[in-house]
Amino acid sequence: MIMLTVTTLVNAQNTSSVEQVVIGGMLATISLIISLSMAEVLVESKWWNKWASNTLEICNTPLLVVFAAIVAFKVL
């Protein structure tokens, strides 16, 4: 009885962790898409300058790393 309870609790925690990772991955992917779309739109506008370019690059770099990790884990 105790072992069954422990196993159930462990499985519930793992499911919760997996769901959190999936939600975090979705948020990172959506953020990356929005950020890259903003960069494409801003390139053609009068507000595009070195500061805007650097800011979007700084924001996109970690998101690209997370996206690459998601793709790598899906492939493996």
C-alpha positions as CSV (number, residue, x, y, z in Angstrom):
1,M,0.0,0.0,0.0
2,I,2.8,2.4,0.9
3,M,4.8,1.6,-2.2
4,L,1.8,2.2,-4.4
5,T,1.2,5.6,-2.8
6,V,4.9,6.6,-3.3
7,T,4.8,5.4,-6.9
8,T,1.7,7.4,-7.5
9,L,3.2,10.5,-6.0
10,V,6.4,10.2,-8.0
11,N,4.5,9.7,-11.2
12,A,2.3,12.7,-10.5
13,Q,5.3,14.9,-9.9
14,N,7.0,13.8,-13.1
15,T,3.9,14.5,-15.1
16,S,3.7,17.9,-13.6
17,S,7.4,18.6,-14.4
18,V,7.0,17.4,-18.0
19,E,4.0,19.7,-18.5
20,Q,5.9,22.6,-17.1
21,V,8.8,21.9,-19.5
22,V,6.3,21.7,-22.4
23,I,4.6,24.9,-21.5
24,G,8.0,26.6,-21.1
25,G,9.1,25.4,-24.5
26,M,5.9,26.6,-26.1
27,L,6.4,30.0,-24.5
28,A,10.0,30.2,-25.7
29,T,9.0,29.2,-29.2
30,I,6.1,31.7,-29.4
31,S,8.4,34.5,-28.0
32,L,11.0,33.7,-30.6
33,I,8.5,33.8,-33.4
34,I,7.2,37.2,-32.2
35,S,10.6,38.6,-31.6
36,L,11.9,37.5,-35.1
37,S,8.7,38.9,-36.7
38,M,9.2,42.2,-34.9
39,A,12.8,42.4,-36.2
40,E,11.6,41.8,-39.8
41,V,9.0,44.5,-39.5
42,L,11.3,47.0,-37.8
43,V,14.1,46.6,-40.3
44,E,12.0,48.4,-42.9
45,S,10.8,51.2,-40.5
46,K,12.3,54.5,-39.5
47,W,12.9,53.3,-36.0
48,W,15.5,50.7,-36.9
49,N,18.9,51.7,-35.6
50,K,21.9,50.1,-34.0
51,W,20.2,50.1,-30.5
52,A,17.1,48.3,-31.8
53,S,19.2,45.8,-33.6
54,N,21.3,45.0,-30.6
55,T,18.3,44.8,-28.3
56,L,16.5,42.3,-30.5
57,E,19.7,40.3,-31.0
58,I,20.3,40.1,-27.2
59,C,16.7,38.9,-26.7
60,N,16.8,36.4,-29.6
61,T,20.0,34.7,-28.7
62,P,18.8,32.9,-25.6
63,L,15.5,32.0,-27.3
64,L,17.4,30.5,-30.2
65,V,19.5,28.4,-27.8
66,V,16.3,27.2,-26.1
67,F,14.7,26.4,-29.5
68,A,17.8,24.5,-30.6
69,A,17.7,22.5,-27.4
70,I,14.0,21.7,-27.9
71,V,14.7,20.5,-31.5
72,A,17.7,18.5,-30.3
73,F,15.7,16.7,-27.6
74,K,12.8,16.0,-29.9
75,V,15.2,14.4,-32.5
76,L,17.0,12.3,-29.8
